[in-house]
Amino acid sequence: MAGGIVIDVAGIPEPEHLLIRCPWAGTDPLMQAYHDTEWGVLCHDERQLFERLILECFQAGLSWSTILRKRDAFTAAFADWSLGTVAAFGPDDIERLMGDAGIVRNRAKIVAATGNANGIIALQADFGSFDRYLWGRSWDTTGLPEPGRPTTMADVPAFTPASLALSKDLRKRGFNFVGPTICYAFMQSIGMVDDHLADCWRATPT
């Protein structure tokens, strides 16, 4: 095998009771659920796209498991990911969020989240939706592995030319915490690329 982790999943009928997952999913049920049901799955919902981008921004420098454990608190703090509400957050809201122990209390990231909400609203005005902006540009890879199906975690890049292009364009539009590595993680999250390892049960056929 190419480095995947075999997990015995109770309740799944034979012969699928032994699932091989990407190693990063580990044995944490929360990470496994995210791996199995969200990561690399095409996402076109505006609210979910906003959530995924902001969570990736907050993840910078932290583990993804930390973000997943705080996800419900983030959802509550950021008004169930209502773009208009978050875009209108003012100084009092920033201070409220800085006092919320349930989320990552990083002022720069909180301010970036409100600014990025405004940025997405501007993209919706220009392109019809954030989804159309993402899938209608040169960085669109539509679920394909990049550059080919990885067989080990060492084959998965930290960023790609496509994520560099997306990062550059978002930064030009005033977004923050959208470097090429964060953008690539976002692209993986929403299924613009599928980096499940070759022996992972979630890998799509190539």
C-alpha positions in Angstrom: 0.0 0.0 0.0 1.0 3.6 -0.6 1.0 4.8 3.0 -2.8 4.9 3.7 -4.2 4.0 7.1 -6.6 1.0 7.3 -9.5 1.7 9.6 -12.0 -0.9 10.7 -15.4 0.8 10.4 -18.1 -0.8 12.4 -21.5 -1.1 10.7 -20.3 -1.0 7.1 -21.2 -4.3 5.4 -18.6 -6.6 3.9 -16.5 -6.2 1.9 -16.2 -2.5 2.7 -15.7 -2.7 6.4 -12.0 -2.1 6.0 -11.4 1.3 4.5 -8.1 2.7 3.5 -7.9 6.5 4.1 -5.4 9.2 3.5 -3.0 9.1 6.5 -3.9 12.6 7.6 -7.4 11.4 8.6 -5.7 9.3 11.3 -8.0 7.6 13.8 -9.9 10.7 15.0 -13.6 10.2 14.1 -14.0 13.9 13.4 -11.1 14.0 11.0 -12.3 10.7 9.4 -15.8 12.1 8.9 -14.4 15.2 7.3 -12.2 13.1 5.0 -15.0 10.8 4.0 -17.8 13.3 3.4 -16.4 16.7 2.6 -12.7 16.9 1.6 -12.4 16.7 -2.2 -16.2 16.7 -2.7 -17.4 19.3 -5.2 -19.0 22.2 -3.3 -21.0 24.9 -5.1 -23.0 26.3 -2.2 -22.2 30.0 -1.6 -22.6 29.8 2.2 -20.4 26.7 2.4 -17.8 28.2 0.1 -17.6 31.2 2.4 -17.3 28.9 5.4 -14.6 26.7 3.9 -12.5 29.8 2.8 -12.7 31.4 6.2 -11.9 28.2 8.1 -8.8 27.7 5.9 -7.8 31.2 6.7 -8.1 30.6 10.4 -6.3 27.2 10.1 -3.0 28.9 9.1 -0.4 27.9 11.6 -2.7 25.5 13.4 -3.8 21.9 12.9 -7.0 21.1 11.0 -8.3 19.0 13.9 -8.2 22.2 16.0 -10.4 24.0 13.5 -12.9 21.1 13.2 -13.3 21.0 16.9 -14.1 24.7 16.9 -16.3 24.5 13.8 -19.6 24.8 15.6 -18.4 27.8 17.6 -17.1 29.4 14.4 -20.5 28.9 12.8 -22.3 30.5 15.7 -19.7 33.4 16.0 -20.0 34.1 12.3 -23.8 34.2 12.1 -24.2 30.9 10.4 -21.9 32.1 7.7 -24.2 34.9 6.5 -22.1 36.9 4.1 -24.1 40.1 4.6 -24.0 39.9 8.4 -20.3 39.1 8.6 -19.5 41.8 6.0 -21.2 44.4 8.2 -19.3 43.4 11.4 -17.9 46.5 13.1 -15.4 47.2 15.9 -17.9 46.0 18.6 -18.2 42.7 16.7 -14.5 42.3 16.4 -14.1 42.8 20.2 -16.9 40.3 20.8 -15.2 37.7 18.7 -11.9 38.4 20.4 -13.6 37.5 23.7 -15.0 34.2 22.3 -13.0 31.3 23.6 -14.7 28.9 21.3 -12.9 30.2 18.2 -9.3 31.1 17.3 -8.9 34.6 18.8 -6.6 36.1 16.3 -7.5 39.7 15.5 -5.8 39.8 12.1 -7.7 36.7 11.0 -11.0 38.0 12.4 -10.6 41.3 10.6 -9.6 39.4 7.4 -12.8 37.3 7.7 -15.0 40.4 7.6 -13.0 41.9 4.8 -13.1 38.7 2.8 -16.9 38.6 3.2 -17.0 42.0 1.6 -14.7 40.7 -1.1 -17.0 37.7 -1.9 -20.0 40.1 -2.1 -18.1 42.1 -4.7 -17.3 38.9 -6.6 -20.9 38.0 -6.6 -21.7 41.3 -8.1 -19.1 41.0 -10.8 -19.5 37.3 -11.6 -23.0 36.4 -10.5 -21.7 34.2 -7.7 -18.6 33.2 -5.8 -19.0 29.8 -7.3 -18.9 31.1 -10.9 -15.8 33.1 -10.1 -14.1 30.0 -8.8 -15.1 27.6 -11.5 -15.0 29.8 -14.4 -11.4 30.9 -14.4 -8.0 29.6 -15.5 -7.3 27.9 -12.1 -10.4 25.7 -12.5 -9.3 22.0 -12.3 -12.7 20.6 -11.6 -11.9 17.7 -9.3 -8.9 16.4 -11.0 -5.7 15.5 -9.1 -2.9 17.9 -9.7 -0.7 17.0 -11.5 -1.6 13.3 -11.1 -3.1 11.0 -8.5 -0.7 11.1 -5.5 0.4 7.8 -4.1 2.0 9.1 -0.9 1.6 12.3 1.1 4.9 13.4 -0.2 3.3 13.6 -3.7 0.7 16.1 -2.5 2.0 19.6 -3.2 1.7 22.5 -0.7 0.6 24.8 -3.6 0.4 24.7 -7.4 0.4 27.2 -10.3 -3.4 27.2 -10.1 -3.4 28.1 -6.4 -0.8 30.8 -7.0 -3.0 32.3 -9.7 -6.1 32.2 -7.4 -4.1 33.7 -4.5 -2.7 36.5 -6.7 -6.2 37.4 -8.0 -7.8 37.3 -4.6 -5.1 39.5 -3.1 -5.5 42.0 -6.0 -9.2 42.2 -5.0 -8.3 43.0 -1.4 -8.6 39.5 0.3 -6.3 38.6 3.1 -4.9 35.3 4.5 -5.2 33.9 1.0 -1.7 32.8 0.2 -1.1 30.1 -2.3 -0.9 27.3 0.3 -4.2 28.4 1.9 -5.8 28.7 -1.5 -4.6 25.2 -2.4 -6.1 23.8 0.9 -9.3 25.6 0.0 -9.3 24.1 -3.5 -8.8 20.7 -2.0 -11.6 21.2 0.5 -14.2 22.2 -2.2 -13.2 19.6 -4.7 -11.5 21.8 -7.3 -8.7 19.2 -7.0 -8.9 15.6 -5.7 -5.8 14.7 -3.8 -7.0 11.6 -2.1 -4.2 9.1 -2.4 -4.4 6.3 -5.0 -5.2 3.6 -2.4 -7.8 5.8 -0.5 -11.3 4.6 -0.8 -12.5 8.1 -1.6 -10.2 8.6 -4.6 -12.2 9.2 -7.8 -11.2 7.1 -10.8 -8.7 8.8 -13.1 
